[in-house]
Amino acid sequence: MQGSAHQRPRLAFIHGLGLDATMWHRVARLLPGRLDVSFQPLLGHAPGPLAPSDLTLRDMADFTASCLRTRTHLVGFSLGGLVAALVAHTYPDLVRSLTLVSTVGRRTQKERAIVRERLALMESDFDAGVNDMLARWFPPHWLKRDRDLAHELTVTIRGHERESLLACFRLFTKADLEVWPRLPGIAAPTRVITGSDDLGSTPSMAADLAAALPAATHHIVDNAAHLLPLEQPEPLAALLLDHVDEVEAKHGHAHH
């Protein structure tokens, strides 16, 4: 295709459970204009279609894939990371590189029990479940300096249709089991990035994910819990840009 050498590299972001595209804005504004940045909808989350009660990860991956252009540098956060991994496995032509941010590896039985307890709380008392989620996301020292953000995220979570969000949460408690055996089949160069203080998507999970992927490295960002893209956007943006540039440089050399 004429002019394709001059196309800006495409970078697409997928948000996480209960969130929306605004979770990426602190990172996106640090990226240079030479990148073509987009934000992908996540099935089951406003403003996209509602999730069916029997939602599968393949449903979510197919929906996201239908919105992507070929040769995209795909970045997924948490549940969005699991979706991104399945997209990379199922639709390799769409994914030039993959970045998994704050994404779970294979949970232990204990870790799965904890996340199922959180789901049960949200199913029985939605407001208590939302408050529990936010309390885990915002350590007290961060909440003090970013109270407006915590309020915005509360509004975002509550803005999603309840049953649709619960269907996504139910899937999230088991989606790691679906992704894990497919990791060796993902050819895209991958970076796995998580926060040093993330108790759900732990640094040891990041190391395990990178070891299971054929072409991956893992990176731990200090002083960050689960909401890494909002808590530490600068180091994350630097890691993303480095990954895109490295893959683009190799791709360019391979084609000249």
Order of alpha helices (4+ residues) and beta strands (2+ residues): beta-alpha-beta-alpha-beta-alpha-beta-alpha-alpha-alpha-alpha-alpha-alpha-beta-alpha-beta-alpha-alpha
